[in-house]
Amino acid sequence: MNVVMRPLLSSPAGKRMNGVMLLEFRGRRSGKTIKVPVNFHLVNGVPMAFTESPWRHNFEGGSPVKVTYLGQARETTGTLVSMTPEEMGAAVRESLDHGGSAQRMGIKTAPGFEPSAADLAGLGGAIGSSVIRFDFVP
């Protein structure tokens, strides 16, 4: 899917791709440019990406990143933040309240059921424990 999404998010069609952003950054060891499409999450007004992927370590202590979202490219800083299950549950609930997609996050619920932050925290490792915070206003 990344092979399709990378060029799509950078094209004029990316203006209509709500909920997905493209990150472009340098690998901390390889120095190579890495482009990764990720889900966009808005938590307390702060743009975030929830991920457990190994590339997240590039953002330990903060790192420059180009974020393309809704067709706009921004040079900003991304910072890796580790969260407790309770913090992650609250962050996921906040994202869902602001248009985030449970389906894109891999969360399956019964039709019409809205999980609480405590329900989500109870999923533990299934929802992860890391986010990357970005320093831009969407």
N, C-alpha and C positions, 0 to 999 in steps of 0.2 A: 504494500500500500504506500510506503514511503516514496517509492520510485514515481508513483503517480502524483502524490501530494506535493512533493518539493517544487516541481515546475508550476503546478497549478496555483499554489499559494503565492508565487512570485509574479504571476501573470495578472492581467486585468480581471480575470474571473475570481481572483482571490478577494476582491472587494465584497463578494457575496458569500464568502465562506466563514460565516459567523461561528465562533466556538473553536476554531482551529488557528494556530499561529505557527510560523516557521522560525526556528532559532538557527542562527549562523554564528559559530564561534570557533576558536582555535583549540585544538587538543592540547592539554597541558603537557603531555609527554611527546606526542608525535609532531606537534606544531601544524598539523594538517587542518584545513578548514573542514568543519563538520556542519552539516545541515540536517536538522531534525524537525519534522512536524510534530507538534504536541497539542493537546487540548488546552484551550484557554479557560482559566478559572478566575473569577473575580471574587476575592475574599476581603471583606471590610474595605472595599475600594482599591485593593492592591491586586494587580495582575499576577497570577501564579501559574506554574505548571506542576502537576502532581506526577512524580516519577520515582521508580525504583531502579531505573536503567543505570548501568555502570557509567555512562557518560555524564551523569549528574555530578560526579566528583570534580569535573572541570570548574564547577562553580563554588567550591569550598573557599571561603574567605572573600568571595565576590570576584567576578570576572566580566570583562567586556563582552557584549553580545549584540548582534543585530537581530531585532525582533520584527518580523513582518506580520501584521495583523490587519485584516480588512483592507488589504491593498496598500497600507502605509508601513514603510520601513522606518525603524527608529534605532538609533545607536543608544544603548543603555547599559546598565549593569544588572547581572543576575547573581543572586546569592543563594547558596544551598542552605536550607533550614531543616533541621531534624525536629520531628514532632512526636509527642506522646500520642497514644491511641485516642485519648480524650481531645487533644488539640486537633488531631487529624479529623476526627469525627465532626467536630464543630466547623472546621474549614470546609469539609465536603458538604455539610448541610448548608453552609452559607453559599457555597458555589451553586448548589441545587436551587436555592432560593432566588438566585440571580441569573437563572437561565441555563445553568450547567446541565449536562445530560448524564443521568445515571447509567444509561445504556452505554455511552462512550467511555464511562469510567469502569465498566464491567460489573456494575451493581445490578443484580436482578431482584426485583420486588414483585409482589402480587399486584395486579391491577388496582389502582386507586390507593395503594398504601404509600404513605409518605414517611420514610424512616426518620426518627429523631436523631439528634447528634449522639445521644447515648446508644441508640441502635447501631449507628454507624461505627462508633468507637468499639462496640462489641465485636465488630468484624476483624479487629486487630490488624494483623499483617496483610489481610486480603485487600485493604485499602491503602496500604503502604505507610511509610513514616517519614517521607521526605517531600519537600516542595522546593521549587526555585521561585524566589520572589524577584520581581522586576521593578526597576525604578522608572516607571513611566505611567502617565495617566491615560487610560484608553479613551 
